[in-house]
Amino acid sequence: MEQFIIMGSCALLLFLTGCGTARIRDYEPASPSIVERTAQESGVEVALDPFVESERTEKYFDINAVANGIAILHVRVANKTTNQTFLVKRESFHLLNGAGALTGDGNKGEHPNVAGNIMGVVGAGGLLGLAGTAMVSHSTEIQRNLTSKEMGDQTLSPGQSMEGFIYFAPVKHGEDWTRAAAVRINLAETKTQQFIELNIPLSH
């Protein structure tokens, strides 16, 4: 009887803590994706890899992101200058499309120089409600994984590079969100406070 009580207690502990949940795979690309888009301006190079295929989002995030209206974008930024430092923030990235997307402040709006709307970055903490209705312990692992892979803000010194994922939501469920879309990036040079702007089309 005591043995069954111990086994039952262990099972309850695993359920409550999520210890029995398999860890989601880390992202370590062997080579650039065929859909990666790269641009360079004033010595800063930015490479964007949109995750549209359900196989990739399920492999590295355990969710069908497109079906749930989540746009996942892998970003690499390299400072190739010798004497400039740039502040790279998630909020500097904006998804431009014509689907009535939300701006960073949650309101619908249009940029005067683009045919479409601007969608601001959504933090990993705001995505759990869109990621399906998994069990509590598994949802916790999905949230942990989204947060751990999210690109952090960083001051990028000469010769340095950084990478990570940024998320946009909501996009149209079940549709390729990269069609006729582009990403606008504004990065500030820390000494002069001057901005450089990059516009990178995502469509094939």
N, C-alpha and C positions, 0 to 999 in steps of 0.2 A: 504493500500500500504506500509506504514511504517513497519507494522508487517512482511510482506513478505521480505522486505529488511533486517530486523534484523535476521530473520530465515536463509536467504541465507548467510549472513555474518558469522553466527555461524557455518553453515555447512562447509563453506570454511575454517574457522579456524580449525575445527576438522580434515579436510582432510590434511591441511598443517602441523599441529602439531602432528598428530597421536594420539590425546587424546581419540579417540573412539576405539582404538585398544585394544583388550583384553590382559591382562598381561599373559605371559606364566607361567605355574605352576612351583613353586620352587621344588627342589629335596630334599626330606627328607626321605631316605630309612628307613623302619621300621626294617629291618633285612638284613643281607648280601645276595646278589644275589647267586643263585645256580651256576652261571658261574664265581663267584669271585675266583681269584687265589691269594694265599698268600705265601710270602717267608720271611725269617728272616736271617740276617747276622750281626754279630758283635753288636748285641743288637738293631738293627733297623729292624722294621717290615714294609713291604710294601704289601698292598692289592690292586689288580687291578680288576676292573669290566668292561669288554668291553660291549659297547652298540651296539649290532648287530641287534636286533629286531626293525623293523620299528615302532611298537607300542610304544616302550619306547622312541625312538628318537623324534617321533611326539608328545608324551605326554609332554616331558620335554624341547624340543627344537623347536617344531612346524616345523620340517623338516624331510624328509625321508633321513637320513644321508647316509646310504649305497647306495641308488639309486643315490645320488649326489657325491659319491666318497669321503666321509668324514668318518674317523675313530674317534669315540668318546670313551674315556677311563676315567672312574672314578678312582681316585687314593686316597688312604689313606696311610699316613706315620706316624708311631709312633716311637718315640725315647724311648726305654725301658732301656737305660743305666742310670747310676747314676752320671757319671762324664764326659760325652762327649757331644759335641754340633756339629750338622751337618748342612751344608748349602744345602737346597733342592731347586733346580731350575728346571723349566720346561725343559730347554735345557739338563738336565741330563737324560732325558727319550728318548729312541730310540726304534722304532718299527723295528724288524728284520723279514724280509720275503724274498721270492725268486721271487718277481714280478717286479723287476727293479725299486724299489722305490727310492725316492730322499733322499739325505743326508741333513743335516742341512744347508749346504751352497747352496743347490739347484742343486748340481751336482750328477750324478749317480755314485755310488761307492760301493765297497764291503769291509766289515771288514775281515781281514785275518783269524779270528777264527770262522766265521759262514758261513754256506752255504746259502747265500742270501745277500740281500742289507739292508742298514740301512736307515730308514726314520726318520728325525728329526721332532720335534714338530712344528706345525703351530699355530701362535697366532690367537686368535678369530677374530682380525681385518682383517685377510687374508682369511676368510671363506665366507664372504657375497656373493661374486661372484659365489660361488659353491652352494649356498643354494636355488637356484631356482629363478624364476622371479616374486616374489610377488609384491604387490603394494608398493609404496615408504614407506608409513607409517608403514606397516606391516614388511617390511624388516628392518626398524629401530628398531622395537621391537625385531625381531629375533637377530639382532646384539647386542642389549643391553643385551639380555638374555645370548647369548654365552659368552659375556665379563664378565657378573656378575658371571657366574658359573665357569669361568676359574680359575684354580689353580694358585695362586701367588707364587713368590719366597719367601722363609722364612728361617730364622735361627731357627733350632729346638733344643731347650734346653732339658736337661734330663727330662723325664716324659711328654713332650709335644707331641701333635699329630696335624696333619693337613690333609685337604682333599680338593678335587676339581676336575675339569675336565681338561684334556688335549686333544688336537686335532691333528690328522695327516691327511695330504692330499697331493696329490690325491692317493686314493686306487682304486682298480678295482670297477667300478660301478656295483652295483647289486649283488656283491658276498660277502660271509662271509670272511672278511679280517683277521679273527683270525686263519684260517686254516694254520697249520704248522708255525705259527708266535710265536714270543716271544718278551718280552720287556727287554731291557738291561738298567740298572740304575747305574749310578756312582755318589756317594755322598761323599763330602769332609768333613772330620773332621776339624773343624775350627782351633783348636790349633796346631795340628801336620801337617795339610795340606795333610794327607794321605787319599787315596780314598778307599771306600769299593764298591764292585761291586755285584749286584744281577742280575740274569737272570731268568725271570719268563715266562714259556711257557703259551700261551693263549689257545692253541687247547685243545679240550676235550679229 
